[in-house]
């Protein structure tokens, strides 16, 4: 194993010397990135590594940095303030790949913005190579129907979500549940200061979730995304009181291919109790992250559910799942969306609430009993979403879950 590593390093040094006159300026101090697949095959896998800006002779966040493999193939890189990101196209289990960290002189064109975010009125719209992925509804606009009560107006959720072929897999303000909104977060049965605000069933008037603002936004060759901020407001006291501040970090990745088309995006939701009292989450069958499926799926013959444990709508409710898929026909074509539960989540693998009649499900940690978010404490939930055309593909979802839960090992060293 050591001999293989030494040969890889020697090959890297030789390649660096050969490329020194190709018009590409290397960093003042050469760096090599080693990626180990671990025990799983990797294909179109999002990979990241931490970096220290003090070690860079140029500002990486606005740079023309990229990776180059030992065959000379260029791999786009994207930097945020602490982390570099790229897509590992193919690496078999147990293997290690080696990359040079390179930097253009400034004369070469930048890598194309593979994933782009644009602000359109009250929405953030994200596209991959020109294909719509989803819209994030920021500030509430107007209700879609005059018969819906104003109390149901909400922002801070994702809808519509598209498949690579342009079919919509989510719904908003469905007639049977006006408080369902594509992909959204809310808590249901709670206790706060002796009262019981419900942030999910907002028609009761005891609680609500208010969109506050959009924070940072990104576009780039590897991912586009944004942060957003919401407030959970209890309406059970003498005056409205903010209980939780919630921040979403949302990232859409430039993965998939023409041969294997799918969209992948992550939501990390961080909720902080900003009050002086605990928010108690009572044992209950639903509450948390929710997905409302396309309205055609109200017809139960057109929709199906599948979990990582092989459960369906018939036997999957209240069972733990690493991933859960909802899908069915839209305009006569099979489509679907799966949600992958990160193993770091509270009580993972978390049981799912699969509704017996309506096309929605959610991960519900409250099914396993009472818990609470104390004042000043943060509660973090992480989910990955996979959207595709066709029937559910358990092998693909297993592979993507392993990428999410057990990412490849990355080591960065000086040459």
N, C-alpha and C positions, 0 to 999 in steps of 0.2 A: 504493500500500500504506500509506504514511504517512497519507494522507487518510482511509482506512478506519479506521485505528487512532484518529486524532483524533476522528472522528465517534463511534466506540464509547465513548471516554472521555467526550465531551460527553453522550452518551445516558445513561451511567452516573451522571454527576453530577446530571442532571435527574431521573432516576428516584429517586435518593437523596433529593432535595428533596421530590418528590411523596409519598414514603413516610414522611416524617419525622413525620407525625401519625397513622400507622396503628396505633399501639400497640406497634410494634417499635422497641426502642432500638438505635440503631447504635452501633458502637464509638466511643470517644472520638476516634480517628483512623480515617477510613474507609480500607478496603483493597479493591482490585479484583484478581480472579484471572482471568488470561487463559489459555485452553487452546487450543493449536494441534494439529490432528489429525495434521499431518505428511502423509505420502504414502499413508496408509491410511484407509479409512472406519472410524469407531469406532461401536460400539453396545454398550451395557451394559459399558463399559470401566472397570476400576478405575483411578483416578487419585490420585496423591499429590503433596504438595509439602511442602518443609521450612519450618519456621517458627522464629522466635526468640522465646522466651517473654518476653524483656525488652521486646519491642515490644507486648505485649498488656496492656491495663489490667485484665484478669481472667484467672483460671486457665483456660486452654483445655481442659485434660484433664478437667475436671468441668463444663464450661460448656454453655450452650444455643446454641452457635454453629451457623450454617448458611450455605449459599450461596443466593443469589437471582439468577435470570437476568433479562434485560432485559424479560421478559414478566411478571415478578413471581412466577414459579414457585419454590417452596422446594425446595432440594436438601439432604438431610441430610449432615452432616459428622461425622466421628469423629476424635478426636485420640489419638495416643500421645505420649510425652514429647518427640519431635522432629518428628513428621510428622502432617499432616492428610490424611484420606482421604475420597473421595467417589466416586460412580458417575456417569460421563458417559453419558447415555442415548443420544444420537445426535449425531454430528458427521461431516460428509463430509470426505473427503480434501482437504487444502489450505485448509480453513476454520478460523477462530478464533472461539471463543465467549467471552463476557465474563460474569463473575459478581461480584456484590457479596458481601463477607464481612459477615454480620450477626450480631446477638446479641440473644436474647430478653430482655425485662425480668425474667423469672422467673415471670410470671403464666401464660404459655402452657404447655401440656403439652409434655414432651420428645418427641422423635421415638421411635417404637416401636423396641424392640430387635428388629430384623429377623433377626439371627443370635444364637442363644442357646446358651451352654455350661452344662452341668450335670454335677456329680459324682454318679455313681450307683455305689455300692460301689467296685469297683476300676477303674472306667472313667470317661472323660470322654465325654459324649455331646453332639453338636452338631446343632442343628436350624435350618433356615431357614423362617421363617413357619410353624412347627409341623411341617415335614417333616424326617424324620431324614436326615442326611447321612452320618455315620459315628460309630463309637465308637473311642476310643483306649484300648487296654489298657495300664494303668499297672502296678501291682504284679501279678505273676503270681498267679492264683487257684488253679485246679486243672486237671489234665489232663482232656480230654474223654472219654478212654477208659482203662481200667485196663491195656490192653496197650501203652500208650505209656510208654517209659522216662522216669524223672524228669529225666534229663539234658536232655530236650527242653523242659522247662517254661521259658517266657520271658514277659517283659513288654516294654513299650516298642515297640509297633507298632499299626497301624490295622486294625481289622476289627470288624464288617462295614462295608462301604461300600455305600450304597444309591443307587439311581437316583431321580429325582424321582417315579416311580410306585411306589417302594418295593421294587423288586427288588434282590437282593444280587448284587454282581459279584465279590466276593472269597471266599476260602476260608481256613481256619485248620486247622493240624495235619492236612493231607491224608494219606491212608493211605500214599501212595508217597513222601512227603517230609514227615516230621513237623516238620522245621525250617523249613518255609514258613509264613509268617504274614501273610496279607493284603498290606499294604504294610509292608516292613521293610528295614533296612539291615544289611549285614554284608560283610566281606571274606573271600575264600576262600584262595587260595594265597599265603602270606606267609612272610617270614623275619624273625625277631626274636632277636637275641643268639645266632645260630648255630642256632636251632631253627625249627620251622615250624608255628606255631599256625594253626588253621583256625577262624575265627569264624563261618563259614557252616554247615559240616557239623559241628554241635556234638556229634553222636553219636560222633565220634572222640575226644572228651574232651581235645582239645588247646587249645581256646579257647572262650570264651563271650562273650555280650553281656548285661550285667546292667542292668536298669532301676534307676535311682537315685532320682529324684524328679520330681514335677511342679513347675515354677516358677510363673511368672505366668500367669494366665488372663484372658480378656477376653470380653465380650459387647457388642453394639452394633448400630446401624442399618446399618453398612457391613460389618463383619466380626466374627467371634468366633474365638478361638484360644487358644494356650497355648505355653509352652515346656516341654520335658522334657529330662531328663539321663540318659544311659546311659554305661556303661563297657565298653570292650573289654579283656577280661582274658585274658592268656596263661597257659596251664596247662602249659607245657612246661619250666619251670624247677623249682627245688627248692620254690618256693612260688608261689602265684598272684601275678601282677604286672599291674597296670593299665598298659596301653600307650596307649590313647586315651580321652580324655573327649569325649563327643559331646553336643552340644546341638541339639535340634530347635526351630525356630520354625515353628509351623503356623498358617495363617490360612485361614478359610473365608469366602468373599465373598458378599454379597447381590446376585448378578447373575442373568442369565437372566430369563425372563418366561413367562407362560402360553402365549404363541404360540411361544416358543423356549425350552423348559425344559431346563436343564442345571445341574449343580453344578460349581463351580470352587473348588479350594483349593490352597494352596502349602505346600511343605515346604522349608525351608532347613536343611540339616544342616551343622554346623560341628564338625569333629573336630580336637582338639589332642593332639599327642603329649606326654604328661606324664611319659614315662620319660627315661632318659639315653641311649637307643639308638635308632637309626632303625628305623622299621617299613618293610620293603621289600615292595612289592606286585609279585609276580612276574607275568610274562606268563601270562595264563590266560583261558579262554573266558567265565567269569562271575565275578560278585562286585561288590557295590555296592548300588544301589537295586533292589529286587525287587518284582514284583507277581504274586501268585498268584490266578488267576481262579477263578470259581465251579466247584464240583466237578462240575456237570453237563457242563462243558467237557472233562472227561477223555475223553468221547466226541468224537473228533476231527471227526466230522461236524457237531458243534454249535458249533464255535468257529472263528474266523478272526482273522488278524492283518493289519494294514495300517500301513505307515510313510509318512512324509512324502514319501518318494521313490517311492511306489507299489509297494514290495516287500511280499511276503506271507510266510507261513510257508515256502513252497516256496523262496524266494530271498532272504529278508530277514535271515537270521542272519548276524552279523558284518559288517553293513553300517551305515554312519552314518545317523542319523535325527534330525531336529529334533523329531519327535513319533512316537510309536508307539501304536497302538490295538489292544486285544484285546477281542473281543466275541463274542456268540453268543446262543443261546436259553436263557432261564431261565423255567421254567413256561410254555414255548411262546411267549414274547415275546422279541424281539431287544433286547439291552441291551449296554452296553460302557463301558470306561474307557480313556482315553488319557493318556499322560504326555508332557509337553512339556519338552524339555531346554533349559535356559537357555544362551544363547551364551557366557556368562562361565564356564561349567563347564570344568574341565580337559579338554583334548583335544576340545572340542565342534566339530562335532556328533559325539557319542560313538556308537560302534557298539553295537548291541543284541545280546543273547543271546536268541534265540527258540528255545525248546526244541522239538525235533522231535516229541515225543509228549505232553508235559504242558502244561497251560494256564498257563504263566508266561513272563515275560520280564524282563530287567533291562538297564539301561545299564551297560556294562562297559568303563571306560577301560583296564583291564588287557589288553584284547584288542590294544591298540596297543603293548604292550611294558612292560617293567619301569619302575617309578617308586617313590618313597619319600616318607614323611612324616618329616621330621627332628624331633629333640627341640625342644620349644618352638614348633614351627611349627603353623599352622592350615591345614586343608584344608576348603574349602567347596564344597558341592554344592547346587544349586537346581533344583527341579522344580515344575511346575504340573500339576495333575490335573484332568481334565474327565470328568464322569460323565453319561451320558445314556441315554435309552431310544431304541430304534430302531437302524438301521444306522449305521456310521460316516459322518460328514459332513465330508469333507476341506475344503470351503470354510469351514465353521465353525471347524475346528481350525487352519487357516491364519490366519484372522482373530484367533483367540485367541492363537496363537503370536506374531503380530506385536504384539499388545497387550502380551504378556509381554516380548518381546525388544526392542521399540522403542516404549516407552510414549509417550503424547502429551507435548508440551513444555508446561510450566506456568510462568508468570511471575506473581509477586505484586508489586503496587506500591501505594503510597499514593495516595489521591485528592487 
